[in-house]
Amino acid sequence: MGDRSRLCSVWLGSETGILKGVSLSRLQAFNFCNTSRLSRDQEVRVLSWSDPAESELLVGSVDGTVKTFSTEKGAFIESRSCGDPAEGCFSGLVALSGSSLVTCTESGTVRVWREDRGEPVTELAAGKNVARMRQSPVHRSKVATGGKENGLKIWDLERPESPLFSAKNLRDDWLDLRRPHWVRDVAFIPESDKVVTCTGYHQVHVFDPSSPQRRPVLEAEFGEFPLTALSLPAGGSTVAVGNTRGQIALLDLRKGQVRGCLKGLAGGVRGLQCHPSRPLLASCGLDRFLRIHGLEDRKLQHKVYLKSRLNCLLLAGRLEDGGTGDTGEDGEGTEVKEEDEDEDEVWDSMEQVEEKAKRKTTEEGGEEMQKKKKRKKD
């Protein structure tokens, strides 16, 4: 399994609890788990790299466990309990310097864990209904949180007593009615102090903690459906957002205008990630496909059917040669096959419908109708 995992450049977490890896150069997909021991409690909700070398993955499950997966060995090497299912699922999981990691649950509890300690060394309350926690790529101890009726907050984990920045609610609408807010995803804009969020009310907001204004310095909208995920391409002048209808758009962060849309999706978007150096965007969601789009021509380059509904994805910093394959003649992109030997047990456990029994019931019903018609004639 180690040879397979070293080939993978995209990693995905599924509702069935399977960690999936995709090799774009080999056009193959692999499952990494013991399918005989899967349960709904092992559903993968968050993925993160454990180290800059990308030799280990952190995998957060619904039951509150965080597993460490070695991409060199192709196996899970550690598992630890970092949450209580009663607090909700993980809404964030990131690594700090050394062997420390940070978890955040939907209840808003942010904890810092060290490998040599069974209890968290730092704990703070970020408010209820947290949908996402993200880490600053520059200042590793700085994280941002937000959720439903829980505005954007930026925290310094070295000084967790109070947030560094707390966003103010939006201005009332033209009828003087309060505008609700619902942060679904957040990202730190590179080479600036600004932070961008997307909301469940199809809005994109840019906040500038360095300015005295605590409300958004930019407001934009896309579509009519809730936005679920965002990611920043290299350069930081645009943001990619996806919604519950499988629509993905690129928005200009300076003017708030839509630059273009990416096509080919058929289900709600749950995960988006732009490659840190190449003009590529990976997406996954409810339609069970991983898709790779080019950001320059906005064409679909790869699509991978992975049999399970997908919750999250993680791109490797390096992509193999051939990882940006050509689009097929039909415009559908290169299709990658998943190994048949690792079929999800969901299919095996489904009850089979006997066609003969159905046909027999239909025939018996038809004979009964004929008898009734004959009685009426007599």
Secondary structure, DSSP 8 states (H G I E B T S, - for coil): -HHHHHH--EEEEETTS-EEEEETTTTEEEEES-GGG--GGG-EEEEEESSTT--EEEEEETTSEEEEEETTTTEEEEEEE---GGG-SEEEEEE-STT-EEEEETT-EEEEE-TT-SS-SEEEE--SSEEEEEE-SSSTTEEEEEEBTEEEEEEETTSTTS-SEE-------TTS-----BEEEEEE-TTSS-EEEEETTSEEEEE-TTSS--S-SEEEE-SSS-EEEEE--TTSSEEEEEETTS-EEEEETTT--EEEEE----S-EEEEEE-SSSSEEEEEETTSEEEEEETTT--EEEEEE-SS-EEEEEE-SS--TTTT----TTSS-EEEEE-GGG--HHHHHS----HHHHHHHHHHHHHHHHHHHHHHH-
